[in-house]
Amino acid sequence: MSSSSNYYVSLLKLCCESQNQTQAKKLHCLILKTITHPETFLLNNLISTYSKLGNLAYAHRVFDHIPQSNLFSWNAILSIYSKLGRLSQMQQIFDLMPLRDGASWNLAISDYANYGSSTDVVGVYKLMLKDAAMNLNQITFSTMLILCSNCQWMDLGRQIHGLILKFGFGSYVFVGSPFLDIGMWRGMVEESKRLFHGLKERDSISWTTMISRLMQNGMEREAVDMFREMILAGFTTDQFTFGSVLTAYGSHLALGEGKQIHAYVIRTDNKDNVFVGSALVDMYSKCKSIKFAETVFKRMTQKNVVSWTAMLVVMARIALVSGLISFITVSNALITLYGKCGSMEDSYQLFVEMNTRDEVSWTVLLTGYAQFGKANEMIDCLKECWPLACSRAGLVEKGLQYFESMITEHGIIPIPDHYTCIIDLLCRAGRLEEVRNFINKMPCHPDVVEWATFLSSCRVHVDMEIGKWAADSLIELEPQNPASYVLLSSLYAAKGKWNKVAQLRRGMRDKQGYIPMSSVLHDVEESEKIKMLNHHRFFMMFKNLRVCDGTCSCGDFW
C-alpha cells in the first residue's frame, strides 16, 4: 500500500465527514491524473466515499473499472444497493459475487428484512445455512431473531436459538435480548427468565425487554421487582423502562411507589422526556391523584399526542366527578376516550351507568371491544350487541342475527359503520357473492373502506370476477387512489395473469406517474405527490389493520 494511496484515503474521509461531494469528485480526478494504476484499496475507498455521499452512479462506475476487484470491492457495491433498498439490483450483485463472506450474507439478509418480505429473508437465511454456515455470526442471528420476534415465529426462533447455542453465542446479550422478546411475546415467561438469568452479560435493553414483557403478560409486580434489581445492579434506565414501571404502578393503584419513581425520574436525564412525562400523567390519573397529574402535565416542556391523550383521560375523570356524566353526549365522548386509550373496563363501567343510550353509545363501546380483540367478553356481557365484534371473531351467523335484531327489535337505524361491519364479516368468511348482494341492497353507496375491504377479500379468496367488479367500483369512486390498482394487481398475480399485471402498471404510470408496488413517484407536481402519498398511507394503514389478542382474532385475514 503506497503512501499516496493512504494520503488520498485520508482526504476522502474528510470529504465524507463534511459531506462534500464536489471535493470528492475533484480528488477522484486528481487520483486518475497522478496515479497510472490506482491500487484496489484506494478504488474501494472511492466506492465507499461515493456510497456515503449518495452517488450511486459514480460508485458503480468506479466498481466497473476496477482491474482486480476483491471481496471488499463486491461488498462495498453490495452495501450501496442494500442501503438504498434496491432489492433486484442487490440480488444481481449478490448472485454475481465470486466469493461471499459473513458481511455479504448479512447485507443481503438485512436488505430483505428492511425492504422485502419475511419469506425472502428466511429464504436467504436457509441458503446461507446450506452454502455458508461457517459465516453465521452474531449479526446474522440477531437479525433473524428480531424478524422472528416481529412475526411471532416461535418455532423458527427455537431453531435459531439452537444454532446460537451450538455456535457458542448463547450467553451474549447481542443475541439473547431478541430471543427474550420472542419468548415473552408467546407467554413463555419461565423459559425467558431462565435465558435472561443465564446471560453472561446484560445491558439496559435486555433488562427493559424483560420488564416490558412482564408487564404485557400481566405480571406487574414481577416487573416492578425486576426494575428494582436493575437499579441495584447499576444499569441506566431509559424512557421505556420508566414507562413500563409507571404503567405497572398505575394498574395497581400504587400511588406511593409511583411517587418514589417520580422522585427518581427528577434526578435523571429523563425528567423532561415527553414519553416519561406522559406515563407519569397516566399513572397519577389511574391512582385518582388529579392534582399531581395536572401539575406534571403543566410542567412538561414538550407535549405530544400521548401526553395530551393522557391529560384528556384526567379531564374525563374530573367530568365524572363533576356530574357531567348525566349528559348522553358527554357520556359517549368519555366512552370513546377511554376506548381509544385502551381502558375498556372504564368504558364499560361508564356504559353500564348510563340511564339512556343511543346507537352511538353501542357503536363506540363495541368498536373499542373489537379493536382490542375482546369479542367473546363483549358478547357475554352485552346481549344486544351489533356485529362488529362478530366480524373480528369470525362469528358470521351470530353477527347477521345481531344486525337484524338491532333493526327489528331495538329500532336502531343502521349507520354506515354498521354496513361496513357486515361487509367485513362476510368478507372474512369468504362469502363474496353474499357481499355483492348485500352491497346492491344497501340504502347508501359503499365508501372507500368498504370497497377496499371487499376487494382485499377477493384477492385473498382469488375470485377474479367479483374482484374485478369491486375494483372497477373503487376506481370509479376514487380514480386517483392507488390502493385499488395494487389490490387488483395482486389478484391478477395470484391468478398468474402477468400480462394483466404489466398492463395495469403501465396504465397507472401513464395516467398519473405512479407505479403501484413501488415507492417512487415520477414526473408529478409536488401537490399531486402529497395527495397520492396520502392515499398510499391510507392503503398501508388499511392493509395492516389487524386485531390481535394472543391468537390473532382476524384469522390471518390480512
CORURGI-V223060 format. One record per helix or strand of 2 or more residues. SS is the DSSP state (alpha for helix, beta for strand). FROM is the first residue (numbers start at 1). TO is the last residue. If there is no record, write none. Layout:
# CORURGI-V223060
ss->SS from->FROM to->TO
ss->SS from->FROM to->TO
This chain:
# CORURGI-V223060
ss->alpha from->3 to->18
ss->alpha from->21 to->34
ss->alpha from->40 to->52
ss->alpha from->56 to->64
ss->alpha from->71 to->84
ss->alpha from->87 to->96
ss->alpha from->102 to->115
ss->alpha from->118 to->131
ss->alpha from->133 to->135
ss->alpha from->138 to->151
ss->alpha from->154 to->166
ss->alpha from->173 to->185
ss->alpha from->189 to->198
ss->alpha from->204 to->216
ss->alpha from->220 to->232
ss->alpha from->239 to->251
ss->alpha from->255 to->266
ss->alpha from->274 to->286
ss->alpha from->290 to->299
ss->alpha from->305 to->322
ss->alpha from->324 to->326
ss->alpha from->328 to->340
ss->alpha from->344 to->353
ss->alpha from->359 to->371
ss->alpha from->375 to->381
ss->alpha from->388 to->393
ss->alpha from->396 to->408
ss->alpha from->416 to->428
ss->alpha from->432 to->441
ss->alpha from->448 to->460
ss->alpha from->464 to->477
ss->alpha from->482 to->494
ss->alpha from->498 to->512
ss->alpha from->526 to->543
